[in-house]
Amino acid sequence: MVSISMTVNGKAVSGEVEPRTLLSDFLRVDLGLTGTHVGCDTSQCGACVVHVNGRSVKSCTVLAVQARDDEVTTIEGLAAADGTLHPMQAAFREHHGLQCGFCTPGMVMSATDLLQTNPDPTEAEVRDWLEGNICRCTGYHNIVKAILSCAAELRGHKVAAE
């Protein structure tokens, strides 16, 4: 077993893990943060995306020991402490960017990283960025619409829901 510590959603956490424990398993099993979904265990679907030191990563491809001393943000940590949704979460809700909801945490986490990197993406850039995130329900149109709406809102241009 290996002792690890990191900051998850702004709180210091620690634990004892086997060296082969995936970050997704540490988050879900050890910390009870089940908003991070695991859909494929092969890095194909993107449902497990979290932020490590501000960048999106597929947590099923990162060992928990690799995130030692890092800052990890999960979907649970994206909303404000008072429960106010992050603008991206609100945009997904407003534009119906979810159907079954399984891919939603990974999509939201990937999309927030995109807007940190590119605050004014085109539709093609959004679709390209989300290439590693799969929606089983094929709700891509509304997901892209939600991301573009959030980008516009964060730039100060309110976009009405269609």
Biotite code that builds the C-alpha atoms (Angstrom):
import biotite.structure as struc

atoms = struc.array([
    struc.Atom([0.000, 0.000, 0.000], chain_id="A", res_id=1, res_name="MET", atom_name="CA", element="C"),
    struc.Atom([1.098, 3.554, -0.710], chain_id="A", res_id=2, res_name="VAL", atom_name="CA", element="C"),
    struc.Atom([0.118, 6.655, 1.262], chain_id="A", res_id=3, res_name="SER", atom_name="CA", element="C"),
    struc.Atom([-1.164, 9.488, -0.902], chain_id="A", res_id=4, res_name="ILE", atom_name="CA", element="C"),
    struc.Atom([-2.510, 12.932, -0.248], chain_id="A", res_id=5, res_name="SER", atom_name="CA", element="C"),
    struc.Atom([-3.990, 15.492, -2.605], chain_id="A", res_id=6, res_name="MET", atom_name="CA", element="C"),
    struc.Atom([-6.511, 18.288, -2.683], chain_id="A", res_id=7, res_name="THR", atom_name="CA", element="C"),
    struc.Atom([-9.895, 17.233, -4.045], chain_id="A", res_id=8, res_name="VAL", atom_name="CA", element="C"),
    struc.Atom([-12.538, 19.887, -4.629], chain_id="A", res_id=9, res_name="ASN", atom_name="CA", element="C"),
    struc.Atom([-10.620, 22.270, -2.383], chain_id="A", res_id=10, res_name="GLY", atom_name="CA", element="C"),
    struc.Atom([-10.244, 19.860, 0.543], chain_id="A", res_id=11, res_name="LYS", atom_name="CA", element="C"),
    struc.Atom([-7.128, 18.017, 1.641], chain_id="A", res_id=12, res_name="ALA", atom_name="CA", element="C"),
    struc.Atom([-7.602, 14.255, 1.434], chain_id="A", res_id=13, res_name="VAL", atom_name="CA", element="C"),
    struc.Atom([-5.350, 11.299, 2.012], chain_id="A", res_id=14, res_name="SER", atom_name="CA", element="C"),
    struc.Atom([-5.519, 7.565, 1.826], chain_id="A", res_id=15, res_name="GLY", atom_name="CA", element="C"),
    struc.Atom([-3.743, 4.264, 1.477], chain_id="A", res_id=16, res_name="GLU", atom_name="CA", element="C"),
    struc.Atom([-3.958, 2.746, -1.997], chain_id="A", res_id=17, res_name="VAL", atom_name="CA", element="C"),
    struc.Atom([-2.444, -0.075, -3.938], chain_id="A", res_id=18, res_name="GLU", atom_name="CA", element="C"),
    struc.Atom([0.055, 1.312, -6.449], chain_id="A", res_id=19, res_name="PRO", atom_name="CA", element="C"),
    struc.Atom([-2.196, 0.191, -9.335], chain_id="A", res_id=20, res_name="ARG", atom_name="CA", element="C"),
    struc.Atom([-5.317, 2.027, -8.045], chain_id="A", res_id=21, res_name="THR", atom_name="CA", element="C"),
    struc.Atom([-6.772, 4.304, -10.690], chain_id="A", res_id=22, res_name="LEU", atom_name="CA", element="C"),
    struc.Atom([-7.589, 7.896, -9.820], chain_id="A", res_id=23, res_name="LEU", atom_name="CA", element="C"),
    struc.Atom([-11.196, 7.222, -10.857], chain_id="A", res_id=24, res_name="SER", atom_name="CA", element="C"),
    struc.Atom([-11.412, 4.369, -8.344], chain_id="A", res_id=25, res_name="ASP", atom_name="CA", element="C"),
    struc.Atom([-9.834, 6.437, -5.566], chain_id="A", res_id=26, res_name="PHE", atom_name="CA", element="C"),
    struc.Atom([-12.358, 9.220, -6.196], chain_id="A", res_id=27, res_name="LEU", atom_name="CA", element="C"),
    struc.Atom([-15.384, 6.938, -6.468], chain_id="A", res_id=28, res_name="ARG", atom_name="CA", element="C"),
    struc.Atom([-14.603, 4.185, -3.949], chain_id="A", res_id=29, res_name="VAL", atom_name="CA", element="C"),
    struc.Atom([-12.338, 5.756, -1.361], chain_id="A", res_id=30, res_name="ASP", atom_name="CA", element="C"),
    struc.Atom([-13.802, 9.273, -1.389], chain_id="A", res_id=31, res_name="LEU", atom_name="CA", element="C"),
    struc.Atom([-17.387, 8.466, -2.415], chain_id="A", res_id=32, res_name="GLY", atom_name="CA", element="C"),
    struc.Atom([-17.385, 11.004, -5.248], chain_id="A", res_id=33, res_name="LEU", atom_name="CA", element="C"),
    struc.Atom([-19.508, 9.016, -7.656], chain_id="A", res_id=34, res_name="THR", atom_name="CA", element="C"),
    struc.Atom([-20.179, 11.911, -10.029], chain_id="A", res_id=35, res_name="GLY", atom_name="CA", element="C"),
    struc.Atom([-17.062, 10.812, -11.878], chain_id="A", res_id=36, res_name="THR", atom_name="CA", element="C"),
    struc.Atom([-18.443, 8.043, -14.066], chain_id="A", res_id=37, res_name="HIS", atom_name="CA", element="C"),
    struc.Atom([-16.501, 5.098, -15.460], chain_id="A", res_id=38, res_name="VAL", atom_name="CA", element="C"),
    struc.Atom([-17.969, 3.859, -18.689], chain_id="A", res_id=39, res_name="GLY", atom_name="CA", element="C"),
    struc.Atom([-15.278, 1.923, -20.473], chain_id="A", res_id=40, res_name="CYS", atom_name="CA", element="C"),
    struc.Atom([-12.058, 1.569, -18.419], chain_id="A", res_id=41, res_name="ASP", atom_name="CA", element="C"),
    struc.Atom([-10.141, 1.998, -21.687], chain_id="A", res_id=42, res_name="THR", atom_name="CA", element="C"),
    struc.Atom([-9.947, 5.793, -22.097], chain_id="A", res_id=43, res_name="SER", atom_name="CA", element="C"),
    struc.Atom([-12.467, 5.743, -24.932], chain_id="A", res_id=44, res_name="GLN", atom_name="CA", element="C"),
    struc.Atom([-15.621, 7.345, -23.536], chain_id="A", res_id=45, res_name="CYS", atom_name="CA", element="C"),
    struc.Atom([-14.491, 10.341, -21.454], chain_id="A", res_id=46, res_name="GLY", atom_name="CA", element="C"),
    struc.Atom([-17.164, 9.893, -18.765], chain_id="A", res_id=47, res_name="ALA", atom_name="CA", element="C"),
    struc.Atom([-14.401, 9.897, -16.129], chain_id="A", res_id=48, res_name="CYS", atom_name="CA", element="C"),
    struc.Atom([-12.883, 13.303, -16.989], chain_id="A", res_id=49, res_name="VAL", atom_name="CA", element="C"),
    struc.Atom([-11.757, 15.366, -14.009], chain_id="A", res_id=50, res_name="VAL", atom_name="CA", element="C"),
    struc.Atom([-9.373, 18.297, -13.714], chain_id="A", res_id=51, res_name="HIS", atom_name="CA", element="C"),
    struc.Atom([-5.893, 17.716, -12.350], chain_id="A", res_id=52, res_name="VAL", atom_name="CA", element="C"),
    struc.Atom([-4.113, 20.984, -11.688], chain_id="A", res_id=53, res_name="ASN", atom_name="CA", element="C"),
    struc.Atom([-6.694, 22.740, -13.855], chain_id="A", res_id=54, res_name="GLY", atom_name="CA", element="C"),
    struc.Atom([-6.409, 20.501, -16.918], chain_id="A", res_id=55, res_name="ARG", atom_name="CA", element="C"),
    struc.Atom([-8.879, 17.843, -18.011], chain_id="A", res_id=56, res_name="SER", atom_name="CA", element="C"),
    struc.Atom([-7.690, 14.247, -17.781], chain_id="A", res_id=57, res_name="VAL", atom_name="CA", element="C"),
    struc.Atom([-9.376, 10.886, -18.087], chain_id="A", res_id=58, res_name="LYS", atom_name="CA", element="C"),
    struc.Atom([-9.145, 9.628, -14.532], chain_id="A", res_id=59, res_name="SER", atom_name="CA", element="C"),
    struc.Atom([-9.326, 5.994, -15.658], chain_id="A", res_id=60, res_name="CYS", atom_name="CA", element="C"),
    struc.Atom([-5.888, 6.447, -17.243], chain_id="A", res_id=61, res_name="THR", atom_name="CA", element="C"),
    struc.Atom([-4.193, 8.094, -14.258], chain_id="A", res_id=62, res_name="VAL", atom_name="CA", element="C"),
    struc.Atom([-2.979, 6.220, -11.223], chain_id="A", res_id=63, res_name="LEU", atom_name="CA", element="C"),
    struc.Atom([-3.975, 7.728, -7.892], chain_id="A", res_id=64, res_name="ALA", atom_name="CA", element="C"),
    struc.Atom([-0.297, 7.867, -6.920], chain_id="A", res_id=65, res_name="VAL", atom_name="CA", element="C"),
    struc.Atom([0.391, 9.993, -10.004], chain_id="A", res_id=66, res_name="GLN", atom_name="CA", element="C"),
    struc.Atom([-1.997, 12.638, -8.623], chain_id="A", res_id=67, res_name="ALA", atom_name="CA", element="C"),
    struc.Atom([-0.195, 12.754, -5.291], chain_id="A", res_id=68, res_name="ARG", atom_name="CA", element="C"),
    struc.Atom([0.083, 16.362, -4.066], chain_id="A", res_id=69, res_name="ASP", atom_name="CA", element="C"),
    struc.Atom([-2.018, 17.588, -7.014], chain_id="A", res_id=70, res_name="ASP", atom_name="CA", element="C"),
    struc.Atom([-5.256, 19.574, -7.069], chain_id="A", res_id=71, res_name="GLU", atom_name="CA", element="C"),
    struc.Atom([-8.145, 17.513, -8.398], chain_id="A", res_id=72, res_name="VAL", atom_name="CA", element="C"),
    struc.Atom([-11.576, 18.886, -9.251], chain_id="A", res_id=73, res_name="THR", atom_name="CA", element="C"),
    struc.Atom([-14.496, 16.581, -9.923], chain_id="A", res_id=74, res_name="THR", atom_name="CA", element="C"),
    struc.Atom([-17.976, 17.444, -11.148], chain_id="A", res_id=75, res_name="ILE", atom_name="CA", element="C"),
    struc.Atom([-19.022, 17.699, -7.477], chain_id="A", res_id=76, res_name="GLU", atom_name="CA", element="C"),
    struc.Atom([-16.464, 20.465, -6.955], chain_id="A", res_id=77, res_name="GLY", atom_name="CA", element="C"),
    struc.Atom([-17.464, 22.560, -9.947], chain_id="A", res_id=78, res_name="LEU", atom_name="CA", element="C"),
    struc.Atom([-20.557, 24.136, -8.394], chain_id="A", res_id=79, res_name="ALA", atom_name="CA", element="C"),
    struc.Atom([-20.216, 26.853, -5.761], chain_id="A", res_id=80, res_name="ALA", atom_name="CA", element="C"),
    struc.Atom([-20.255, 25.881, -2.082], chain_id="A", res_id=81, res_name="ALA", atom_name="CA", element="C"),
    struc.Atom([-23.813, 27.218, -1.772], chain_id="A", res_id=82, res_name="ASP", atom_name="CA", element="C"),
    struc.Atom([-24.990, 24.893, -4.553], chain_id="A", res_id=83, res_name="GLY", atom_name="CA", element="C"),
    struc.Atom([-25.066, 27.492, -7.311], chain_id="A", res_id=84, res_name="THR", atom_name="CA", element="C"),
    struc.Atom([-24.293, 25.707, -10.549], chain_id="A", res_id=85, res_name="LEU", atom_name="CA", element="C"),
    struc.Atom([-21.138, 26.495, -12.484], chain_id="A", res_id=86, res_name="HIS", atom_name="CA", element="C"),
    struc.Atom([-22.073, 28.409, -15.684], chain_id="A", res_id=87, res_name="PRO", atom_name="CA", element="C"),
    struc.Atom([-21.298, 25.306, -17.766], chain_id="A", res_id=88, res_name="MET", atom_name="CA", element="C"),
    struc.Atom([-23.582, 23.145, -15.624], chain_id="A", res_id=89, res_name="GLN", atom_name="CA", element="C"),
    struc.Atom([-26.308, 25.774, -15.926], chain_id="A", res_id=90, res_name="ALA", atom_name="CA", element="C"),
    struc.Atom([-25.850, 25.923, -19.710], chain_id="A", res_id=91, res_name="ALA", atom_name="CA", element="C"),
    struc.Atom([-26.160, 22.135, -20.007], chain_id="A", res_id=92, res_name="PHE", atom_name="CA", element="C"),
    struc.Atom([-29.400, 22.315, -18.041], chain_id="A", res_id=93, res_name="ARG", atom_name="CA", element="C"),
    struc.Atom([-30.770, 25.299, -19.962], chain_id="A", res_id=94, res_name="GLU", atom_name="CA", element="C"),
    struc.Atom([-29.968, 23.867, -23.400], chain_id="A", res_id=95, res_name="HIS", atom_name="CA", element="C"),
    struc.Atom([-30.862, 20.248, -22.613], chain_id="A", res_id=96, res_name="HIS", atom_name="CA", element="C"),
    struc.Atom([-27.246, 19.138, -23.069], chain_id="A", res_id=97, res_name="GLY", atom_name="CA", element="C"),
    struc.Atom([-27.976, 15.828, -21.379], chain_id="A", res_id=98, res_name="LEU", atom_name="CA", element="C"),
    struc.Atom([-30.238, 12.901, -21.911], chain_id="A", res_id=99, res_name="GLN", atom_name="CA", element="C"),
    struc.Atom([-29.433, 9.871, -19.778], chain_id="A", res_id=100, res_name="CYS", atom_name="CA", element="C"),
    struc.Atom([-26.746, 11.939, -18.005], chain_id="A", res_id=101, res_name="GLY", atom_name="CA", element="C"),
    struc.Atom([-24.031, 9.298, -17.982], chain_id="A", res_id=102, res_name="PHE", atom_name="CA", element="C"),
    struc.Atom([-21.603, 11.288, -20.148], chain_id="A", res_id=103, res_name="CYS", atom_name="CA", element="C"),
    struc.Atom([-22.545, 14.654, -18.660], chain_id="A", res_id=104, res_name="THR", atom_name="CA", element="C"),
    struc.Atom([-19.907, 14.948, -15.908], chain_id="A", res_id=105, res_name="PRO", atom_name="CA", element="C"),
    struc.Atom([-17.087, 14.195, -18.337], chain_id="A", res_id=106, res_name="GLY", atom_name="CA", element="C"),
    struc.Atom([-18.562, 16.483, -20.996], chain_id="A", res_id=107, res_name="MET", atom_name="CA", element="C"),
    struc.Atom([-18.946, 19.350, -18.524], chain_id="A", res_id=108, res_name="VAL", atom_name="CA", element="C"),
    struc.Atom([-15.414, 18.920, -17.179], chain_id="A", res_id=109, res_name="MET", atom_name="CA", element="C"),
    struc.Atom([-13.936, 18.740, -20.692], chain_id="A", res_id=110, res_name="SER", atom_name="CA", element="C"),
    struc.Atom([-15.961, 21.755, -21.804], chain_id="A", res_id=111, res_name="ALA", atom_name="CA", element="C"),
    struc.Atom([-14.854, 23.909, -18.867], chain_id="A", res_id=112, res_name="THR", atom_name="CA", element="C"),
    struc.Atom([-11.240, 23.107, -19.725], chain_id="A", res_id=113, res_name="ASP", atom_name="CA", element="C"),
    struc.Atom([-11.911, 24.042, -23.352], chain_id="A", res_id=114, res_name="LEU", atom_name="CA", element="C"),
    struc.Atom([-13.206, 27.467, -22.350], chain_id="A", res_id=115, res_name="LEU", atom_name="CA", element="C"),
    struc.Atom([-10.166, 28.033, -20.145], chain_id="A", res_id=116, res_name="GLN", atom_name="CA", element="C"),
    struc.Atom([-8.016, 27.288, -23.178], chain_id="A", res_id=117, res_name="THR", atom_name="CA", element="C"),
    struc.Atom([-10.217, 28.920, -25.818], chain_id="A", res_id=118, res_name="ASN", atom_name="CA", element="C"),
    struc.Atom([-12.915, 31.286, -24.488], chain_id="A", res_id=119, res_name="PRO", atom_name="CA", element="C"),
    struc.Atom([-14.411, 31.847, -27.962], chain_id="A", res_id=120, res_name="ASP", atom_name="CA", element="C"),
    struc.Atom([-14.478, 28.475, -29.729], chain_id="A", res_id=121, res_name="PRO", atom_name="CA", element="C"),
    struc.Atom([-16.230, 27.806, -33.014], chain_id="A", res_id=122, res_name="THR", atom_name="CA", element="C"),
    struc.Atom([-18.677, 24.941, -33.309], chain_id="A", res_id=123, res_name="GLU", atom_name="CA", element="C"),
    struc.Atom([-16.007, 22.934, -35.130], chain_id="A", res_id=124, res_name="ALA", atom_name="CA", element="C"),
    struc.Atom([-13.493, 23.581, -32.334], chain_id="A", res_id=125, res_name="GLU", atom_name="CA", element="C"),
    struc.Atom([-16.007, 22.435, -29.701], chain_id="A", res_id=126, res_name="VAL", atom_name="CA", element="C"),
    struc.Atom([-16.728, 19.256, -31.629], chain_id="A", res_id=127, res_name="ARG", atom_name="CA", element="C"),
    struc.Atom([-13.010, 18.609, -32.111], chain_id="A", res_id=128, res_name="ASP", atom_name="CA", element="C"),
    struc.Atom([-12.277, 19.163, -28.392], chain_id="A", res_id=129, res_name="TRP", atom_name="CA", element="C"),
    struc.Atom([-15.014, 16.722, -27.388], chain_id="A", res_id=130, res_name="LEU", atom_name="CA", element="C"),
    struc.Atom([-13.732, 13.997, -29.711], chain_id="A", res_id=131, res_name="GLU", atom_name="CA", element="C"),
    struc.Atom([-12.630, 11.944, -26.680], chain_id="A", res_id=132, res_name="GLY", atom_name="CA", element="C"),
    struc.Atom([-16.060, 12.175, -25.017], chain_id="A", res_id=133, res_name="ASN", atom_name="CA", element="C"),
    struc.Atom([-18.807, 9.832, -26.166], chain_id="A", res_id=134, res_name="ILE", atom_name="CA", element="C"),
    struc.Atom([-22.520, 10.422, -25.645], chain_id="A", res_id=135, res_name="CYS", atom_name="CA", element="C"),
    struc.Atom([-24.377, 7.118, -25.888], chain_id="A", res_id=136, res_name="ARG", atom_name="CA", element="C"),
    struc.Atom([-27.649, 8.971, -26.475], chain_id="A", res_id=137, res_name="CYS", atom_name="CA", element="C"),
    struc.Atom([-26.117, 11.033, -29.318], chain_id="A", res_id=138, res_name="THR", atom_name="CA", element="C"),
    struc.Atom([-27.102, 14.336, -27.733], chain_id="A", res_id=139, res_name="GLY", atom_name="CA", element="C"),
    struc.Atom([-24.183, 16.155, -29.326], chain_id="A", res_id=140, res_name="TYR", atom_name="CA", element="C"),
    struc.Atom([-26.208, 18.957, -30.920], chain_id="A", res_id=141, res_name="HIS", atom_name="CA", element="C"),
    struc.Atom([-27.508, 20.240, -27.583], chain_id="A", res_id=142, res_name="ASN", atom_name="CA", element="C"),
    struc.Atom([-24.164, 19.618, -25.856], chain_id="A", res_id=143, res_name="ILE", atom_name="CA", element="C"),
    struc.Atom([-22.405, 21.796, -28.415], chain_id="A", res_id=144, res_name="VAL", atom_name="CA", element="C"),
    struc.Atom([-25.170, 24.394, -28.166], chain_id="A", res_id=145, res_name="LYS", atom_name="CA", element="C"),
    struc.Atom([-24.762, 24.471, -24.373], chain_id="A", res_id=146, res_name="ALA", atom_name="CA", element="C"),
    struc.Atom([-20.999, 24.940, -24.588], chain_id="A", res_id=147, res_name="ILE", atom_name="CA", element="C"),
    struc.Atom([-21.250, 27.727, -27.158], chain_id="A", res_id=148, res_name="LEU", atom_name="CA", element="C"),
    struc.Atom([-23.939, 29.417, -25.053], chain_id="A", res_id=149, res_name="SER", atom_name="CA", element="C"),
    struc.Atom([-21.785, 29.219, -21.937], chain_id="A", res_id=150, res_name="CYS", atom_name="CA", element="C"),
    struc.Atom([-18.813, 30.636, -23.840], chain_id="A", res_id=151, res_name="ALA", atom_name="CA", element="C"),
    struc.Atom([-20.907, 33.572, -25.049], chain_id="A", res_id=152, res_name="ALA", atom_name="CA", element="C"),
    struc.Atom([-22.316, 34.179, -21.570], chain_id="A", res_id=153, res_name="GLU", atom_name="CA", element="C"),
    struc.Atom([-18.859, 34.136, -19.980], chain_id="A", res_id=154, res_name="LEU", atom_name="CA", element="C"),
    struc.Atom([-17.737, 36.659, -22.593], chain_id="A", res_id=155, res_name="ARG", atom_name="CA", element="C"),
    struc.Atom([-20.717, 38.848, -21.606], chain_id="A", res_id=156, res_name="GLY", atom_name="CA", element="C"),
    struc.Atom([-23.100, 38.033, -24.452], chain_id="A", res_id=157, res_name="HIS", atom_name="CA", element="C"),
    struc.Atom([-26.268, 36.407, -23.092], chain_id="A", res_id=158, res_name="LYS", atom_name="CA", element="C"),
    struc.Atom([-27.662, 33.793, -25.501], chain_id="A", res_id=159, res_name="VAL", atom_name="CA", element="C"),
    struc.Atom([-31.310, 32.761, -25.246], chain_id="A", res_id=160, res_name="ALA", atom_name="CA", element="C"),
    struc.Atom([-32.272, 29.104, -25.144], chain_id="A", res_id=161, res_name="ALA", atom_name="CA", element="C"),
    struc.Atom([-33.749, 27.802, -28.381], chain_id="A", res_id=162, res_name="GLU", atom_name="CA", element="C"),
])
